[in-house]
Every structure is written in C-alpha cells, then in structure tokens.
C-alpha cells in the first residue's frame, strides 16, 4: 500500500511538472512579439544586433521584441 501511494505521488508530480512546462512554452510563444524597425523607433526603442540571432528592439519600459 505504501509503495502504491509513493508511485501515485511520483506520477502526480511528473504530470504537474509536464503541464507547467507546456504552459511556460505556450506563454513564451504568446509573449514573443515581432515588430518592425519603424514601429520600434516610433515607440522610442533602441535596435540592438545579436550575433548569429538577428536584431531585437529594447523599448523604454525594458521589454525586448524581435525585429521582423
């Protein structure tokens, strides 16, 4: 009986970890917004080059967005 309870707890923890990881990936995909260079400069942002990864716009509030 004790072994069954431990297996149930381990399974519940693994399931919870899996759903939270999927939620984090979904949140990241929803949060990654692309904007254009013109939109970046119009909003007062600064365009920065990232080696081997393209360009990002850093807005005055500290958020970073990829340049499309």
MOGI-V803391 format. One record per pair of residues at least 4 apart in sequence whose C-alpha atoms are under 8 Angstrom apart, sorted by the first residue. I is the first residue (numbers start at 1). J is the second residue. Records with the same first field share a line. If there is no record, write none. Layout:
I->J ; J
This chain:
1->5
2->6
3->7
4->8
5->9
6->10
7->11
8->12
9->13
10->14
11->15
12->16
13->17
14->18
15->19
16->20
17->21
18->22
19->23
20->24
21->25
22->26
23->27
24->28
25->29
26->30
27->31
28->32
32->65 ; 66
33->65 ; 66
34->65 ; 66 ; 67 ; 68
35->39 ; 40 ; 65 ; 66 ; 67 ; 68
36->40 ; 67 ; 68
37->41 ; 47 ; 57 ; 67 ; 68
38->42
39->43
40->44 ; 45 ; 46 ; 47 ; 57 ; 59
41->45 ; 46 ; 47
43->59
44->59 ; 60
45->57 ; 58 ; 59 ; 60
46->57 ; 58 ; 59
47->55 ; 56 ; 57 ; 58
48->55 ; 56 ; 57 ; 58
49->53 ; 54 ; 55 ; 56
50->54 ; 55 ; 56
54->66 ; 67
55->66 ; 67
56->64 ; 65 ; 66 ; 67
57->64 ; 65 ; 66 ; 67
58->62 ; 63 ; 64 ; 65
59->63 ; 64
